[in-house]
Amino acid sequence: MVRRVLALVIASVFVLGTAGVAAAQQKPAQPCAAKQPCAAKQPCAAKPAMKAMRASGTVKSADEASLVLEVGKEKKEMAFALAKTTKISKAGKAVMAGDVKAGDSATVSYAEQDGKMVAKSVTIKVAKKMAKQPCAAKQPCAAKQPCAAKK
């Protein structure tokens, strides 16, 4: 009876010992690999946070994949890639990239990704219509001096 108990204890110690050695040889799980699939290539590489930037100017050209703005007094050209997730709005309504015309005034919120400026959102400003000058019909010279005070 004592031999059976002793044999059972030795067998248990052997099984637990080999299981511990086998578990120690397994690679440790990478905690960030589950969150970021590309982290398997570069484990837990800290990526810099992308800071959203803005640019405002006049649309030089636009198509389904890109938008070019002329920015500032020197009319510096800035080219933006349009992603499928880019939100484009005009007068508060969502529009397609094809609705953006050269000469439109626009503000682009973008981030740099892989060396490209990728637009997150594009807001087209609607040109305000010139207000009619009510006094122009009554006074022909009012076009030069709108609504001049009456003498």
Rosetta blueprint (number, residue, H / E / L):
1 M L
2 V H
3 R H
4 R H
5 V H
6 L H
7 A H
8 L H
9 V H
10 I H
11 A H
12 S H
13 V H
14 F H
15 V H
16 L H
17 G H
18 T H
19 A H
20 G H
21 V H
22 A H
23 A H
24 A H
25 Q H
26 Q L
27 K L
28 P L
29 A L
30 Q L
31 P L
32 C L
33 A L
34 A L
35 K L
36 Q L
37 P H
38 C H
39 A H
40 A H
41 K L
42 Q L
43 P L
44 C L
45 A L
46 A L
47 K L
48 P L
49 A L
50 M L
51 K L
52 A L
53 M E
54 R E
55 A E
56 S E
57 G E
58 T E
59 V E
60 K E
61 S E
62 A E
63 D L
64 E L
65 A L
66 S E
67 L E
68 V E
69 L E
70 E E
71 V E
72 G L
73 K L
74 E L
75 K L
76 K E
77 E E
78 M E
79 A E
80 F E
81 A E
82 L E
83 A E
84 K E
85 T E
86 T E
87 K E
88 I E
89 S E
90 K E
91 A L
92 G L
93 K E
94 A E
95 V L
96 M L
97 A H
98 G H
99 D H
100 V L
101 K L
102 A L
103 G L
104 D L
105 S E
106 A E
107 T E
108 V E
109 S E
110 Y E
111 A E
112 E E
113 Q E
114 D L
115 G L
116 K E
117 M E
118 V E
119 A E
120 K E
121 S E
122 V E
123 T E
124 I E
125 K E
126 V L
127 A L
128 K L
129 K L
130 M L
131 A L
132 K L
133 Q L
134 P L
135 C L
136 A L
137 A L
138 K L
139 Q L
140 P H
141 C H
142 A H
143 A H
144 K L
145 Q L
146 P L
147 C L
148 A L
149 A L
150 K L
151 K L
